[in-house]
Amino acid sequence: MTADYLESVKKQFAYYKMLGEQTFAQLNDEQLMWQYNPESNSIAMIINHLSGNMISRWTDIFNSDGEKSWRNREAEFEAIILNREELLKKWEKGWKCLFDTLSDLSNDDLNRIIYIRNMRHTVAEAINRQLGHYPYHVGQIVFIGKMLCNEQWHSLSIPKGKSEAYNADKFSKDKHREHFTDEFKKDK
């Protein structure tokens, strides 16, 4: 692992956190609780699940299994978040747990063994596992938001029909290293 790995994953997670927050900003409270049908999840349910997962996975990682005995995963998919304030508190609590743990890690920790549901992982493997899981759910949040906003949706990346202009702008500049989270923050 390179010395940049932990910084890189923090930026990756921060990017997906930002996408979720830019989606919430486009929605009203009712839309955050909306379900397509009884079998689907609302944005609030997805946030409740993400928060529960983050807190379970990233609390006391070296001394306890990532699937904590106190976690009630089934309840994460119930309509228990009732307003934006509660939703944002859950969202922030989960991400804080993740980022606090990542900030406490060193490169030497990346090959240490931890357990999730009694399955052995290196810390790096556990991080990579969540780099698949969290963006999967943030993508669901964005998709729901885009459906609900329809024509009023403000693109979170390169808007439809704007790829050519976007690429022309990027290729008109000198080559440089920039993380895509910085790139989209500036382009907004």
N, C-alpha and C positions, 0 to 999 in steps of 0.2 A: 504494500500500500504506500502511496506517496503521502507526503506531508499535507498535500492539498485535499485529501479525501474528505476529512471531517468538515472543512470549510465548504467544499463543493456540495455535500449532502445538506448542510444547513441552508445553502442558497436554493437548492432544489426544493426542499420543504417550504421555505419562505415564499418561493414562487407560487406553489400550489395554495398556500394559505392566502396569498394576495388574490389569486383567481376567485377563491370562495368569497372573500370579502368584497371584491368588485361586483360579484353577482348579487350578494345580499343588498348592496347599495342600490341596485336597480329594481328591487322588489318591495312590495308593501308587506305588512305583517301577515295578512291573510294568505298571500302567495307563498310565504315561507312555510305555512302549515298545510298547503294544498297537497292532496293526493290524487293521482290520476284515477285510481280505483282502490278498493280495500286491500288488495294484495301488494300494492306498490308503496314505496316509502316517500314521505314528504321530505323536503329539505331539512326540516327540524329533526325528523327521525334519523336522517343520515348524519347530521351533526351530533346528535346524542350518541350514535354508534361510534363515530370517529373519536369523540371525547372519551368514551368508555374504553375503547381500545387503547388509545394513547396513554391514558392514566394507568391502565393495567399493565401494558407492555413496558413502560418506561419508568415505573416506580420501583426502586430497590432492585435493579436488574441483576446485580451480582449475588444477591442473597435469597431471592424468591423467584418462582416461576412467573413468566410473563402473563400467564392466565391466572389472575389472582382469584382466590376463593371467594372474596367479597364482591367480585364482578357479577352483575346480573345481565348477561348479554341479551337474553330474550326481552327484557324490559327496555332495552335500548331502541327497539323497533315498535314501541307503543307511543301513542300521541300524548306524551307527558310534558313536553315543552309547549307552553301556551302563548308566549309572546317573544318579541325580538330581544328584549333585555335578557331574558333567561337564556335564549338561544346563544346570544353573543358571549354570555358568561361561560356557558358550557364550551363553546368554541375556543375561547381564550384559555380556559383551564387545561384543556387537552394539549393544545399547542405549547403552552408554557411548560408543561411536564416534559414533553418531547425535547424542546429546545434547552431546558435546564440540564437534562441528562446529557444531551449531545455536547453541551458546553463543558461539562465536567469530564468528558472522556478525553483520553490522550491517544496518540497513535499506538502506544503499547497495549491499550485496551482492546483494539480491534480484533485481535486473535483470541481474546479470552472467551471462554465458553459460558453461555447462558442457556436457559431453557424456556421454551414456549410450548405449553401443553405437553410437558415432559419430553419434548423433542429437543435435541442438542443443536445449538447454533453458535457460530462465532458471533461476536457483536457486529462485525461487518455484515454477516449474512442476515442478522436480524434487522439491521438498518436497511439493507437492500430489499428485504421482504416487505418492509413498510413503505419503501419508495415505490413499490408496485401497488400496495393496498390503498394508501391515502390518495394518490392521484386518481385511482379508479373511482373512488367516492366523490372526490372534488369534481371529476368529469361528469358524474351524475348530477351534482348540484348545478353545474354550469348548463348542462343540457336542459334540466327542468326550468332553470331561469330563462334560457333562450326561448323555450316553448311558450312560457307565460308572457314574456315581453313582446314576442313576435316582432313587428316592424320597429318597435321602440327599443329593441335590444342594441346596446352599445358594445361592439365587438371587444373582446379581451385580448385579441392578438391582431393579426392582419385581416381587416375586413374583406368580405367577398368583393371581388373585382378590383382590389387594390394591390395585388401581389406584384404586378409589373412595376408600379410606381415605388412600392416599398423596396424591392430589390434594386431598382435603379439608384435610389438614394443610398442604400448600403454599399453598393459597388462603386459609387462615386467617391468614397472615402478611402483613406489609407487603411491597410490591414492593421488590426489591433485585437487585443484580447478584451472581451467584454462578456460578462455573464448575461444570459438572456433575461434574467429578472431585472437587471439594470436597464437593458435595452427597452423592454416594454414599459417600464416606469417612465422613461424619458419620452417615449412616443405617445403617451396619453395626454 
